[in-house]
Amino acid sequence: MKMALVVALVSDDKTTDVIDAAREGGATGDTIISGVRGEGLRPEKTFLGLDLTSRRDMVLFLVAEQRARDILERIAEAGGMDREHGDGVAFQITIEDAVGLSTQLPRLMEELEEAQ
Protein backbone atom coordinates (compact mmCIF):
# COMPACT_ATOMS: atom_id res chain seq x y z
CA MET A 1 0.00 0.00 0.00
CA LYS A 2 1.33 3.42 -0.92
CA MET A 3 1.40 5.88 1.96
CA ALA A 4 1.73 9.64 2.33
CA LEU A 5 2.77 11.79 5.26
CA VAL A 6 0.47 14.76 5.68
CA VAL A 7 2.08 17.51 7.75
CA ALA A 8 0.09 20.42 9.19
CA LEU A 9 1.65 23.42 10.94
CA VAL A 10 -1.13 25.20 12.83
CA SER A 11 -1.69 27.42 15.82
CA ASP A 12 -2.39 25.33 18.88
CA ASP A 13 -5.98 26.57 19.16
CA LYS A 14 -6.74 24.92 15.79
CA THR A 15 -5.00 21.60 16.42
CA THR A 16 -8.13 19.75 17.58
CA ASP A 17 -10.16 21.00 14.60
CA VAL A 18 -7.42 19.90 12.18
CA ILE A 19 -7.20 16.44 13.78
CA ASP A 20 -10.98 16.01 13.67
CA ALA A 21 -11.06 17.02 9.99
CA ALA A 22 -8.26 14.59 9.11
CA ARG A 23 -9.97 11.74 10.95
CA GLU A 24 -13.23 12.46 9.11
CA GLY A 25 -11.23 12.11 5.90
CA GLY A 26 -9.84 8.71 6.87
CA ALA A 27 -6.72 9.36 8.96
CA THR A 28 -6.37 6.61 11.56
CA GLY A 29 -3.90 8.34 13.88
CA ASP A 30 -1.80 11.41 14.43
CA THR A 31 1.36 12.64 16.09
CA ILE A 32 1.56 16.13 17.59
CA ILE A 33 4.80 18.01 18.10
CA SER A 34 4.05 21.04 20.28
CA GLY A 35 5.80 24.35 20.53
CA VAL A 36 7.23 24.65 17.01
CA ARG A 37 8.17 28.06 15.62
CA GLY A 38 8.31 29.43 12.14
CA GLU A 39 8.32 32.59 10.10
CA GLY A 40 6.60 33.48 6.84
CA LEU A 41 7.09 36.38 4.48
CA ARG A 42 6.58 38.92 7.23
CA PRO A 43 8.53 38.23 10.43
CA GLU A 44 6.48 38.51 13.61
CA LYS A 45 7.06 41.47 15.87
CA THR A 46 8.62 41.32 19.29
CA PHE A 47 8.12 43.50 22.34
CA LEU A 48 11.22 44.16 24.41
CA GLY A 49 12.77 40.99 23.02
CA LEU A 50 9.74 38.82 23.87
CA ASP A 51 8.29 36.76 21.07
CA LEU A 52 4.65 37.69 20.39
CA THR A 53 3.89 34.78 18.06
CA SER A 54 1.21 32.31 19.05
CA ARG A 55 2.10 28.75 19.94
CA ARG A 56 2.13 26.36 17.02
CA ASP A 57 1.85 22.62 16.68
CA MET A 58 3.11 20.28 13.99
CA VAL A 59 0.58 17.53 13.39
CA LEU A 60 1.66 14.45 11.39
CA PHE A 61 -0.68 11.96 9.73
CA LEU A 62 0.54 8.81 7.98
CA VAL A 63 -2.29 7.99 5.58
CA ALA A 64 -3.13 5.92 2.52
CA GLU A 65 -1.93 7.84 -0.53
CA GLN A 66 -5.40 7.67 -2.13
CA ARG A 67 -6.85 9.68 0.77
CA ALA A 68 -4.03 12.19 1.20
CA ARG A 69 -5.37 14.97 -1.04
CA ASP A 70 -8.85 14.87 0.50
CA ILE A 71 -7.35 14.93 4.00
CA LEU A 72 -5.10 17.83 3.00
CA GLU A 73 -8.08 19.84 1.74
CA ARG A 74 -10.07 19.08 4.90
CA ILE A 75 -7.15 20.22 7.05
CA ALA A 76 -6.83 23.46 5.06
CA GLU A 77 -10.51 24.22 5.56
CA ALA A 78 -10.54 23.34 9.28
CA GLY A 79 -7.38 25.36 9.92
CA GLY A 80 -8.49 28.32 7.83
CA MET A 81 -5.18 28.18 5.97
CA ASP A 82 -6.24 30.14 2.93
CA ARG A 83 -8.04 32.95 4.77
CA GLU A 84 -5.33 35.01 6.46
CA HIS A 85 -1.58 35.44 6.70
CA GLY A 86 -0.07 33.15 9.33
CA ASP A 87 -2.97 30.70 9.60
CA GLY A 88 -0.74 27.72 8.91
CA VAL A 89 0.40 25.47 6.13
CA ALA A 90 -0.09 21.80 5.27
CA PHE A 91 1.61 19.55 2.75
CA GLN A 92 2.05 15.91 1.85
CA ILE A 93 5.15 13.81 1.25
CA THR A 94 5.16 10.42 -0.47
CA ILE A 95 6.36 7.64 1.83
CA GLU A 96 8.21 4.78 0.19
CA ASP A 97 7.91 2.34 3.09
CA ALA A 98 6.77 2.23 6.73
CA VAL A 99 6.74 -0.26 9.60
CA GLY A 100 4.73 -0.39 12.80
CA LEU A 101 1.32 -0.10 11.17
CA SER A 102 0.14 -3.68 11.59
CA THR A 103 -2.74 -2.67 13.87
CA GLN A 104 -4.00 0.01 11.46
CA LEU A 105 -3.49 -1.68 8.07
CA PRO A 106 -6.56 -3.96 8.20
CA ARG A 107 -8.83 -0.98 8.84
CA LEU A 108 -7.16 1.08 6.12
CA MET A 109 -7.49 -1.72 3.58
CA GLU A 110 -11.15 -2.25 4.49
CA GLU A 111 -11.94 1.44 4.11
CA LEU A 112 -10.15 1.67 0.78
CA GLU A 113 -12.06 -1.34 -0.59
CA GLU A 114 -15.38 0.19 0.53
CA ALA A 115 -14.52 3.47 -1.19
CA GLN A 116 -14.01 1.77 -4.57
C-alpha positions as a Markdown table, in Angstrom:
| # | Residue | x | y | z |
|---|---|---|---|---|
| 1 | Met | 0.0 | 0.0 | 0.0 |
| 2 | Lys | 1.3 | 3.4 | -0.9 |
| 3 | Met | 1.4 | 5.9 | 2.0 |
| 4 | Ala | 1.7 | 9.6 | 2.3 |
| 5 | Leu | 2.8 | 11.8 | 5.3 |
| 6 | Val | 0.5 | 14.8 | 5.7 |
| 7 | Val | 2.1 | 17.5 | 7.8 |
| 8 | Ala | 0.1 | 20.4 | 9.2 |
| 9 | Leu | 1.7 | 23.4 | 10.9 |
| 10 | Val | -1.1 | 25.2 | 12.8 |
| 11 | Ser | -1.7 | 27.4 | 15.8 |
| 12 | Asp | -2.4 | 25.3 | 18.9 |
| 13 | Asp | -6.0 | 26.6 | 19.2 |
| 14 | Lys | -6.7 | 24.9 | 15.8 |
| 15 | Thr | -5.0 | 21.6 | 16.4 |
| 16 | Thr | -8.1 | 19.8 | 17.6 |
| 17 | Asp | -10.2 | 21.0 | 14.6 |
| 18 | Val | -7.4 | 19.9 | 12.2 |
| 19 | Ile | -7.2 | 16.4 | 13.8 |
| 20 | Asp | -11.0 | 16.0 | 13.7 |
| 21 | Ala | -11.1 | 17.0 | 10.0 |
| 22 | Ala | -8.3 | 14.6 | 9.1 |
| 23 | Arg | -10.0 | 11.7 | 10.9 |
| 24 | Glu | -13.2 | 12.5 | 9.1 |
| 25 | Gly | -11.2 | 12.1 | 5.9 |
| 26 | Gly | -9.8 | 8.7 | 6.9 |
| 27 | Ala | -6.7 | 9.4 | 9.0 |
| 28 | Thr | -6.4 | 6.6 | 11.6 |
| 29 | Gly | -3.9 | 8.3 | 13.9 |
| 30 | Asp | -1.8 | 11.4 | 14.4 |
| 31 | Thr | 1.4 | 12.6 | 16.1 |
| 32 | Ile | 1.6 | 16.1 | 17.6 |
| 33 | Ile | 4.8 | 18.0 | 18.1 |
| 34 | Ser | 4.0 | 21.0 | 20.3 |
| 35 | Gly | 5.8 | 24.3 | 20.5 |
| 36 | Val | 7.2 | 24.7 | 17.0 |
| 37 | Arg | 8.2 | 28.1 | 15.6 |
| 38 | Gly | 8.3 | 29.4 | 12.1 |
| 39 | Glu | 8.3 | 32.6 | 10.1 |
| 40 | Gly | 6.6 | 33.5 | 6.8 |
| 41 | Leu | 7.1 | 36.4 | 4.5 |
| 42 | Arg | 6.6 | 38.9 | 7.2 |
| 43 | Pro | 8.5 | 38.2 | 10.4 |
| 44 | Glu | 6.5 | 38.5 | 13.6 |
| 45 | Lys | 7.1 | 41.5 | 15.9 |
| 46 | Thr | 8.6 | 41.3 | 19.3 |
| 47 | Phe | 8.1 | 43.5 | 22.3 |
| 48 | Leu | 11.2 | 44.2 | 24.4 |
| 49 | Gly | 12.8 | 41.0 | 23.0 |
| 50 | Leu | 9.7 | 38.8 | 23.9 |
| 51 | Asp | 8.3 | 36.8 | 21.1 |
| 52 | Leu | 4.7 | 37.7 | 20.4 |
| 53 | Thr | 3.9 | 34.8 | 18.1 |
| 54 | Ser | 1.2 | 32.3 | 19.0 |
| 55 | Arg | 2.1 | 28.7 | 19.9 |
| 56 | Arg | 2.1 | 26.4 | 17.0 |
| 57 | Asp | 1.9 | 22.6 | 16.7 |
| 58 | Met | 3.1 | 20.3 | 14.0 |
| 59 | Val | 0.6 | 17.5 | 13.4 |
| 60 | Leu | 1.7 | 14.5 | 11.4 |
| 61 | Phe | -0.7 | 12.0 | 9.7 |
| 62 | Leu | 0.5 | 8.8 | 8.0 |
| 63 | Val | -2.3 | 8.0 | 5.6 |
| 64 | Ala | -3.1 | 5.9 | 2.5 |
| 65 | Glu | -1.9 | 7.8 | -0.5 |
| 66 | Gln | -5.4 | 7.7 | -2.1 |
| 67 | Arg | -6.8 | 9.7 | 0.8 |
| 68 | Ala | -4.0 | 12.2 | 1.2 |
| 69 | Arg | -5.4 | 15.0 | -1.0 |
| 70 | Asp | -8.8 | 14.9 | 0.5 |
| 71 | Ile | -7.4 | 14.9 | 4.0 |
| 72 | Leu | -5.1 | 17.8 | 3.0 |
| 73 | Glu | -8.1 | 19.8 | 1.7 |
| 74 | Arg | -10.1 | 19.1 | 4.9 |
| 75 | Ile | -7.1 | 20.2 | 7.0 |
| 76 | Ala | -6.8 | 23.5 | 5.1 |
| 77 | Glu | -10.5 | 24.2 | 5.6 |
| 78 | Ala | -10.5 | 23.3 | 9.3 |
| 79 | Gly | -7.4 | 25.4 | 9.9 |
| 80 | Gly | -8.5 | 28.3 | 7.8 |
| 81 | Met | -5.2 | 28.2 | 6.0 |
| 82 | Asp | -6.2 | 30.1 | 2.9 |
| 83 | Arg | -8.0 | 32.9 | 4.8 |
| 84 | Glu | -5.3 | 35.0 | 6.5 |
| 85 | His | -1.6 | 35.4 | 6.7 |
| 86 | Gly | -0.1 | 33.2 | 9.3 |
| 87 | Asp | -3.0 | 30.7 | 9.6 |
| 88 | Gly | -0.7 | 27.7 | 8.9 |
| 89 | Val | 0.4 | 25.5 | 6.1 |
| 90 | Ala | -0.1 | 21.8 | 5.3 |
| 91 | Phe | 1.6 | 19.6 | 2.7 |
| 92 | Gln | 2.1 | 15.9 | 1.9 |
| 93 | Ile | 5.1 | 13.8 | 1.3 |
| 94 | Thr | 5.2 | 10.4 | -0.5 |
| 95 | Ile | 6.4 | 7.6 | 1.8 |
| 96 | Glu | 8.2 | 4.8 | 0.2 |
| 97 | Asp | 7.9 | 2.3 | 3.1 |
| 98 | Ala | 6.8 | 2.2 | 6.7 |
| 99 | Val | 6.7 | -0.3 | 9.6 |
| 100 | Gly | 4.7 | -0.4 | 12.8 |
| 101 | Leu | 1.3 | -0.1 | 11.2 |
| 102 | Ser | 0.1 | -3.7 | 11.6 |
| 103 | Thr | -2.7 | -2.7 | 13.9 |
| 104 | Gln | -4.0 | 0.0 | 11.5 |
| 105 | Leu | -3.5 | -1.7 | 8.1 |
| 106 | Pro | -6.6 | -4.0 | 8.2 |
| 107 | Arg | -8.8 | -1.0 | 8.8 |
| 108 | Leu | -7.2 | 1.1 | 6.1 |
| 109 | Met | -7.5 | -1.7 | 3.6 |
| 110 | Glu | -11.2 | -2.2 | 4.5 |
| 111 | Glu | -11.9 | 1.4 | 4.1 |
| 112 | Leu | -10.2 | 1.7 | 0.8 |
| 113 | Glu | -12.1 | -1.3 | -0.6 |
| 114 | Glu | -15.4 | 0.2 | 0.5 |
| 115 | Ala | -14.5 | 3.5 | -1.2 |
| 116 | Gln | -14.0 | 1.8 | -4.6 |
